Amino acid sequence: MILRIMGGFICLALAYIVWQYIELKRFGVTEYTIDSPLLKKEHGLVVLADLHGFSYGANNGRLMERIRSLEPELILIAGDMIVSKYPDTYKEAVRTLASLTEIAPVYYAMGNHESRANREGMRVYPAFVAYQKEAKALGVHFLQNERALLRLQGDAICLSGLEIGLEYYEKGTIVPLDGSYLTKQLGASSEAFQILLAHNPAYSEEYAAWGADLTFCGHYHGGLIRLPKIGSLLSPQLTWFPKYNSGSHRINGKRVIISRGLGTHTFHIRIFNRAELVCVHLKPGR
């Protein structure tokens, strides 16, 4: 009897290992349609978050093929293309960025891994400086508490990239974000259609209050483990049942879209939580 029970547990453990091995090599595409009276034409965007140096096939071929098929006008990165302490992931990220810039203009906001690596005195700091230099040479536009006013088919779109301090990524708690923080970092929101790249979704309400018509976040990886009809169990920041963990959220007339991310690090777990590439269709509307 005991041997049968042990055998059952071993079979379940092996089945789980095989399932996770397969699951971590797959991604899906989640599409959203957003309309706004500030737009006169239709536009297609692709958003990547939390790739962490991962590659879907040689030179990220499967991911690139899918992105090309979506024919985006812009490619937006909501942070964490790398794992800060592993410079090998920087090299993989450069190869991915080189392929992305051949598809569409790429705009890149910093996640906590980029912010951590980009500190003088850190062992990986020289490698990160070289990484950023290579990426810029490829044509990647970094938005480090900066904005870019884009003209797409005559439509004005203000794209802003927010970089928050590392104290806002503290494990086990959510440090309050002052209501004036975004204005101090980015200035007032634009009267044009305002898109914000802001890595940490814990502050989704603050992003909407600042005035972002559409915000893209990542960071939580969908919450690692998702429970049917409940959502995320635990965030990578080690907070239980995070309110904003994935999907699309309407907050006071604004929209926040949170990607489940494309890669993993440290906790290589995805249970009912497949990696995703986000595709957004912007349309004129009320």
C-alpha positions, 0 to 999 in steps of 0.5 A, a space after each residue: 500500500 505504501 509503495 503504491 502511494 509513493 509510486 502515485 506521488 512519483 508519477 504525479 511529480 514526473 507528470 508535473 515536471 514534464 507539463 511545466 517543461 512544455 508549458 514554459 516553452 509556450 506563449 499565447 497572444 492576447 489581443 485587445 481593442 481600445 477606442 478613443 475620441 483622440 484618435 482618427 485612424 487605426 493603429 496596431 501595437 505589440 507589447 513585450 514584458 518580462 522576457 528576461 533573456 528567454 528565447 523561443 527557439 533559435 534567435 527567438 524565431 517563433 516569437 519574431 514570426 508571431 510578431 511579424 504576422 501581427 504587423 505592428 506600427 510600434 513595439 513597446 517594451 514594459 521592462 525586464 528584458 534581462 535578468 540583472 545579475 546574469 549578463 548572458 541574458 543581456 546578450 540574448 536580449 540584444 539579439 532579440 532587440 536587433 530582430 525587433 527593430 527590423 519589424 517596427 520602431 521599438 520603445 523601451 521602458 525600464 523594469 526593476 532588473 534594468 534599474 538594478 543593473 544600472 547602478 554604479 558600483 554594481 558588478 554588472 554595471 559595465 555590462 549593462 552600460 554596454 548593453 544599453 549602448 548596443 541597443 541604442 545603436 540598433 535604434 531602440 528608444 529608451 524612455 527613462 522618465 522621458 516621453 516621446 511625441 509620436 505622429 502615426 498616420 496624422 494621430 498624435 500619441 504621447 508615449 511616456 516611460 516611467 522608472 520608479 525607485 527600487 524601494 517600490 519593488 520591496 518584497 512582501 509589501 507595497 510601498 505607497 506611491 505619492 500622488 505627485 510622484 508621476 508628475 515629478 518624474 514625467 511632468 503633466 500628462 499630455 492632451 494627446 492620446 497618452 500611453 504610459 509604460 510603467 513596469 509595476 502594476 501595483 500602482 495602476 490606480 496612480 497611473 490612471 489618476 495621473 492621466 494615462 489613457 492607456 498604461 502597459 505593465 508587467 512585473 508580476 508574471 501573471 502571478 506565477 500561479 493562477 486559480 480559476 475564477 480567483 486569479 493570482 495567488 502570489 506575486 513575484 513581489 511576494 504579496 498575496 492575491 494582488 489586485 492588479 495582476 494581469 489582463 485589462 482593467 478600467 480605472 476611472 475611465 482609463 485603461 490599464 493592461 497588465 501582461 503576464 510576461 514572456 519569460 521567468 526567472 528565479 521561480 520558473 513556475 507557470 500554473 494556469 498562467 501561460 506566457 503571453 504577447 500582448 497585441 493592442 488595436 487602437 481605434 477611433 471611438 467615443 
